[in-house]
Amino acid sequence: DAETDRYFVYLTNNLKLKAEVIVKLYKHRWQIELFFKWIKQHLYIQVFWGTSANAVKTQICIAICTFLIIAIMK
């Protein structure tokens, strides 16, 4: 870190990406964790039924739509 003069070590299995990209992805990791926590707490998704990216997106979209409809009805 240029500001604190500290070094960080990141492990990855993707050797094609540049170090800067790995660092940026790691910084987004915490926001992704918080998003999945919110999903589990508010949308009551405990398990993803599908394994493809499209199946997961579809399940999340349906859950968000359901969440919004219930919120509007209250």
N, C-alpha and C positions, 0 to 999 in steps of 0.2 A: 504494500500500500504506500503510495507516494506521500500521502499526508502524514502517516504515522511512522513511516520507515520500518514497517513490519512486513514479514513474508508470510504468504499463505500457500499451502500445498493442497491441490485438488487432484483427486484420482478419477480417471475416466477410462472407459473402454473405447471411446471414439477418438482415435488418433488423427482423424482427418480434420477435425476442427482446430482452429487457432486458439491459443491460450486465452485471448481476450474474449472470445465467444463463450468458452467454458465458464469464465468468471461471470459474464452477464447472465448466462443460464442459471448458474448457482444462485445469483442474487434474486432471481425470480422464483426460486424454489419455495421460499417461505410464503410468498403470496399464493402460490398454488396449494400449499398445505392448508392455509387458512380458508381458501375457497372450498376444498374438499371437506374441511371441518364444518363449514357453514352448510354445505349440502347435506351432510349427515344429520346435523342438528335441526335444520328447518325443513328440508324436503323429505326427510325420513328415508333416504336411500342408504341402505346398509350394504347392499350387494348390487353390482352391475350385472344384469342378466346376459348381456352380450359381451363379446371380447374385442370386436372391431371398434375402431374409432367412431365410425358412423353409429353403431349401436349405442355406445356410451353417450354420444352427443344427443341422440334421439331420446334416450331415457332422461337425460338431464333437462332437455327442452320440455318434455311432457311434464316432468315434475315441477319445473318453474311455472309453466302455464297453470297447472293445478293449484300451486301455491298462490299465484296472483288472483285466480278466480275466487278462492276461499277468502283471501284478504279483502277483495272487493265486496263480497257478500256479507262480510262482518260489518 
